[in-house]
Amino acid sequence: MSSDQTCQDELDRDGQGGPSPRSGEDAAGSGKPTGAAPVTDGNPSANRSGISITVHPEEPVDGHLSAFLAGDLDLYATESVNVALAGRLSAGGYRTMVLDMRDVSYLDSSGLAVVLGLCRRLPVAGVRLVLRPGSQPAEVFRLTGLDNFIRLTYRD
């Protein structure tokens, strides 16, 4: 079984609904997480990347980790995203990671490599990946045929 098929088996796809308030958002549903500080790696390229990375909670809660990405997931952003997620996941104690890409406005091949890397590495570490794409990333997954191998979810 390929790593992409493993990823497909681990994810949930219902194809229904659209954006809904995320866990941890303020009551107004503005999309701004409460109690979550942006994670940065101190890398100067993070300032050029145009990506915002918010990972919470600080400590594992019920084994769940949520990562919210906003902006362009491109060549400039990949190192920052990889470092931020690897740093948090290395702490251990997580069974599920939600990668929320609903606010990603641009996804290129470098960004796809980040997602495919997570699909390959997380199941080996015993972590289930839940991928929530926005309209642009979902279209990229569809055009590349990766939506046949990676299950996407559109619900909370």
Stockholm file with secondary structure:
# STOCKHOLM 1.0

chainA/1-156         MSSDQTCQDELDRDGQGGPSPRSGEDAAGSGKPTGAAPVTDGNPSANRSGISITVHPEEPVDGHLSAFLAGDLDLYATESVNVALAGRLSAGGYRTMVLDMRDVSYLDSSGLAVVLGLCRRLPVAGVRLVLRPGSQPAEVFRLTGLDNFIRLTYRD
#=GR chainA/1-156 SS CCHHHHHHHHSCCCCCCCCCCCTTBCTTCCSCBSSCCBCCCCCTHHHHHCEEEEEEEEEEETTEEEEEEEEEESHHHHHHHHHHHHHHHTTCCCSEEEEEEEEEEEECHHHHHHHHHHHHHHHHTTCEEEEEECHHHHHHHHHHTGGGTSCCCCCC
#=GC SS_cons         CCHHHHHHHHSCCCCCCCCCCCTTBCTTCCSCBSSCCBCCCCCTHHHHHCEEEEEEEEEEETTEEEEEEEEEESHHHHHHHHHHHHHHHTTCCCSEEEEEEEEEEEECHHHHHHHHHHHHHHHHTTCEEEEEECHHHHHHHHHHTGGGTSCCCCCC
//
